[in-house]
Amino acid sequence: MNVFSTKSLAVASAVALSLGAAASANATALAQSTLQVNNILFQNATGTATLDASAFDVLTIQDSTNLNPSLNNVFNPFSTFTVGGAPLGMHTVCVPVDCTSLNQPTPYADATVPPTANGSLASSNLTGAPITGLGQPTGATAQTEALSELVDPGVANSAANLGLIASFSFSTTTDQAVRITFDTIAHEIAYLDSLFTANTGIGWTLDISIHNGANVFHWAPDGVIGTGITGGTEQADGCNLQVSRGVVGPGTNSYDCTGRETATTGILFANTTYDLTLSHQVRSDVLVGAVPEPATLALLGLGLVGVAGLGMRRKTN
């Protein structure tokens, strides 16, 4: 190709692309992650009785939540905590602040696809207690959600987490293993009708360590009995709670699971103080840019064909 045809191709491409940028169509994207953990119980090793606060010489508890939705670098963060096993309750924050514009009737319901608004939502709910004797309903319920959606070019992100930090030691002469059990509902969807990206993720882990010392129990349910756990054993692993889903380009990628999780620690000794850390989190991210209108794409194709033909005729002459 000679110099004339090369320059013509560049000019035609630039003109077509500029027209595409001037007359762009909107692409839509949605990402939603919800993780609901119901009836969390800390029991004796055989699962026949729920532990009571009276079984401990030392028991300090702090529950916390952090919510962080954003839309085009506008954030609406929220965080709070309670001590002594008091419930955190329901908290929901959005960008824009009015959550009713988003594609979801209530938190923890599945969002509708495709989206019809720009925004992000983060929500958490924690009620009840995993042991008795704390003045709360027996069996904790923990829920988190992150929702991000776009109908215009932009960036939306959301993250929500719940955390439990506890220090405890069993009463003198009481060495025992602890069984942890709960029911799970997990839902993730990443949706795009054009290019760019949508991503989701969930995670749930529980660790017990000697106070200021070594970790003695780690549990990250992954849907496979016997993996994702150290220092104990699994009796049930119905769902993978370490899951991410994503799409780059048109498509839908989802994950749904309902199942039961049960694991038992090794022996925890009396007169030894332990630290328990529970992490329960979700995230969602979407990125959308302008896409050329079909007419603009056709113009670009015709322009390239015309310039190529002109170059060939020029070379022949």
C-alpha positions in Angstrom: 0.0 0.0 0.0 1.4 3.5 -0.9 1.6 6.5 1.3 -1.7 8.0 0.0 -3.8 4.9 0.8 -2.2 4.6 4.3 -3.1 8.2 5.2 -6.6 7.7 3.8 -7.1 4.7 5.9 -6.0 6.5 9.0 -8.3 9.5 8.2 -11.3 7.3 7.5 -10.8 5.3 10.6 -10.4 8.4 12.8 -13.6 9.9 11.3 -15.6 6.8 11.8 -14.4 6.3 15.3 -15.1 9.9 16.2 -18.6 9.5 14.8 -19.0 6.4 16.9 -17.9 8.3 20.1 -20.3 11.1 19.3 -23.3 8.7 18.7 -22.8 5.9 21.2 -25.3 3.4 22.5 -25.5 2.5 26.1 -24.4 -0.9 27.4 -25.9 -2.4 30.5 -24.2 -4.4 33.2 -25.2 -5.9 36.6 -23.3 -7.7 39.3 -24.9 -9.1 42.5 -23.6 -11.2 45.3 -25.6 -12.4 48.3 -24.5 -14.7 51.1 -27.0 -15.8 53.7 -25.9 -18.0 56.6 -28.8 -19.1 58.8 -29.0 -20.7 62.2 -25.3 -20.6 63.1 -24.7 -22.7 66.2 -21.7 -23.5 68.4 -22.3 -26.9 69.9 -20.6 -29.7 71.8 -18.6 -32.2 69.7 -21.5 -34.5 69.1 -23.9 -31.7 68.1 -26.4 -32.7 70.7 -26.4 -29.5 72.7 -25.7 -25.8 72.0 -23.0 -24.2 74.1 -24.1 -21.8 76.9 -22.3 -18.7 78.1 -21.9 -20.4 81.5 -19.4 -22.9 79.8 -16.8 -20.1 79.6 -14.5 -18.5 82.2 -13.7 -15.7 79.6 -16.1 -14.6 76.9 -15.8 -11.3 75.1 -17.5 -10.7 71.7 -17.5 -7.9 69.1 -19.6 -8.0 66.0 -19.1 -5.5 63.2 -20.2 -4.6 59.7 -18.7 -2.4 56.9 -20.6 -1.4 53.9 -19.1 0.5 50.9 -21.2 1.1 47.8 -19.9 3.6 45.1 -20.8 5.0 41.7 -18.4 6.9 39.6 -16.2 7.6 42.6 -19.1 8.8 44.8 -19.0 6.7 48.0 -21.6 6.2 50.8 -19.7 4.2 53.4 -21.2 2.9 56.7 -19.7 0.9 59.6 -20.8 0.0 63.1 -20.1 -2.6 65.8 -21.7 -4.0 68.9 -20.2 -5.9 71.9 -21.4 -8.6 74.2 -23.3 -10.5 71.5 -25.9 -7.7 70.9 -27.4 -8.0 67.4 -26.3 -5.6 64.7 -29.6 -5.7 62.9 -30.3 -4.7 59.3 -28.3 -1.9 57.5 -28.6 -0.9 53.9 -26.8 1.9 52.1 -26.8 2.9 48.4 -25.5 5.3 45.8 -27.6 7.2 44.9 -28.9 7.4 48.5 -32.5 6.4 47.3 -32.2 2.6 47.0 -35.7 2.3 45.4 -34.3 3.2 42.0 -32.3 0.0 41.8 -33.4 -3.3 40.2 -34.3 -5.1 43.4 -37.5 -5.1 45.4 -35.9 -5.9 48.8 -32.4 -6.8 50.0 -31.4 -10.4 49.4 -34.0 -10.9 46.6 -32.6 -11.6 43.2 -32.1 -8.4 41.1 -33.8 -8.2 37.7 -31.8 -8.4 34.5 -31.2 -6.2 32.5 -30.9 -3.2 34.9 -32.7 0.0 34.3 -30.7 2.4 36.6 -27.2 3.4 37.6 -26.3 2.6 41.2 -24.9 0.3 43.9 -26.1 -1.2 47.1 -24.5 -2.8 50.2 -26.5 -4.5 52.9 -25.9 -6.6 56.0 -28.0 -8.2 58.7 -27.0 -10.0 61.8 -29.4 -11.2 64.5 -29.5 -13.9 67.1 -26.5 -15.6 68.8 -24.6 -18.9 68.1 -24.7 -19.8 71.8 -27.3 -19.5 74.5 -27.2 -17.3 77.6 -26.6 -14.0 75.8 -30.3 -12.8 75.9 -30.6 -13.3 72.1 -32.5 -15.9 70.1 -30.5 -19.1 69.7 -29.0 -19.5 66.3 -27.4 -16.5 64.5 -28.5 -15.3 61.1 -25.9 -13.4 59.0 -26.7 -11.9 55.6 -24.7 -9.7 53.2 -25.3 -8.3 49.8 -23.4 -6.3 47.2 -25.2 -5.0 44.1 -23.7 -2.9 41.3 -25.5 -1.9 38.1 -25.1 0.5 35.1 -27.1 1.6 32.1 -24.7 4.4 31.2 -20.9 4.4 30.9 -19.3 4.4 34.3 -18.0 2.4 37.2 -20.0 0.9 40.1 -18.6 -1.1 43.0 -20.0 -2.5 46.2 -18.7 -4.4 49.2 -20.3 -5.7 52.4 -18.9 -7.7 55.2 -19.8 -9.0 58.7 -17.1 -9.8 61.2 -17.1 -11.6 64.6 -14.1 -11.3 66.9 -14.3 -13.2 70.2 -11.9 -14.2 73.0 -12.9 -17.1 75.1 -11.6 -19.8 77.5 -13.6 -22.7 78.8 -14.3 -23.3 82.5 -11.7 -25.1 84.5 -11.4 -28.8 83.8 -13.5 -28.6 80.6 -11.5 -29.6 77.6 -13.7 -30.0 74.6 -14.1 -29.8 70.8 -16.6 -27.4 69.3 -19.0 -28.2 66.5 -20.0 -25.3 64.2 -23.0 -25.7 62.0 -25.2 -23.5 59.7 -27.3 -23.5 56.6 -26.2 -21.5 53.5 -28.0 -19.7 50.6 -25.5 -18.2 48.1 -26.3 -16.3 45.0 -24.1 -14.6 42.4 -24.8 -13.2 39.0 -22.5 -11.2 36.6 -24.4 -9.9 33.5 -23.3 -7.9 30.5 -24.9 -7.2 27.1 -21.8 -5.7 25.5 -18.1 -5.4 26.2 -16.3 -4.4 29.4 -16.6 -6.3 32.7 -18.8 -7.5 35.6 -17.5 -9.4 38.6 -18.8 -10.8 41.8 -17.3 -12.7 44.8 -18.3 -14.2 48.2 -16.1 -15.5 51.0 -16.7 -17.1 54.5 -13.9 -18.2 56.9 -13.5 -19.0 60.5 -10.2 -19.2 62.5 -9.4 -20.0 66.1 -6.0 -19.3 67.5 -4.3 -19.4 70.9 -4.4 -15.8 72.3 -1.3 -14.1 70.9 -0.2 -17.4 69.5 -0.6 -20.1 66.8 -3.6 -20.8 64.8 -5.3 -24.1 65.8 -8.3 -24.2 63.5 -9.1 -22.8 60.1 -12.2 -23.4 58.1 -13.1 -22.1 54.6 -15.9 -24.2 53.2 -15.3 -25.0 49.5 -18.0 -27.6 48.7 -15.6 -30.5 49.1 -15.5 -32.6 52.3 -12.1 -32.6 53.9 -10.5 -29.6 52.0 -10.4 -26.0 53.1 -10.0 -27.1 56.7 -7.1 -27.5 59.1 -7.1 -28.5 62.8 -10.5 -30.1 62.6 -12.9 -32.3 60.5 -15.8 -31.6 58.3 -19.1 -33.4 58.6 -21.0 -31.5 55.9 -19.8 -29.1 53.1 -22.8 -28.4 50.9 -21.6 -25.2 49.2 -18.4 -23.5 48.0 -18.2 -20.2 50.0 -15.0 -19.1 48.3 -16.5 -18.3 44.8 -16.1 -15.5 42.2 -17.9 -15.1 38.9 -17.2 -12.7 36.1 -17.8 -11.9 32.4 -15.8 -9.9 29.9 -18.1 -9.2 27.0 -21.7 -10.2 26.4 -23.0 -13.0 28.6 -24.1 -14.1 32.0 -22.2 -16.0 34.7 -23.9 -17.1 37.8 -23.6 -19.3 41.0 -26.4 -20.5 43.2 -26.2 -23.0 46.1 -28.2 -24.0 49.1 -26.6 -26.4 51.5 -25.5 -27.3 55.0 -22.0 -26.7 56.6 -20.8 -28.6 59.6 -17.2 -28.8 61.1 -15.7 -29.8 64.4 -12.6 -28.4 65.9 -9.8 -30.3 67.6 -9.7 -30.4 71.4 -9.7 -26.9 72.9 -8.2 -26.9 76.4 -9.4 -25.3 79.6 -7.3 -22.6 81.2 -6.3 -21.5 77.7 -7.6 -18.3 76.1 -8.4 -18.5 72.4 -9.3 -15.9 69.8 -12.0 -16.6 67.3 -12.3 -14.6 64.0 -15.2 -15.0 61.6 -15.2 -13.2 58.2 -18.3 -13.1 56.0 -18.1 -10.9 52.9 -19.4 -10.2 49.4 -18.4 -7.8 46.6 -19.6 -6.7 43.1 -18.0 -4.6 40.4 -19.1 -3.4 37.0 -17.4 -1.3 34.3 -19.2 0.0 31.2 -18.0 2.3 28.4 -19.7 3.7 25.3 -20.2 1.4 22.4 -20.6 2.5 18.7 -24.1 2.5 17.3 -24.7 -0.2 14.6 -25.0 2.6 11.9 -21.6 3.9 12.9 -20.0 0.4 12.7 -21.5 0.1 9.2 -20.0 3.5 8.3 -16.7 2.4 9.6 -16.8 -0.8 7.5 -17.8 1.0 4.3 -15.1 3.7 4.9 -12.4 1.0 5.2 -13.6 -0.8 2.1 -13.7 2.5 0.2 -10.3 3.6 1.2 -8.8 0.1 0.5 -10.3 0.2 -3.0 -9.0 3.8 -3.5 -5.5 2.6 -2.5 -5.6 -0.3 -4.9 -6.7 1.9 -7.8 -3.9 4.4 -6.9 -1.4 1.7 -6.9 -2.6 0.4 -10.3 -2.4 3.9 -11.9 
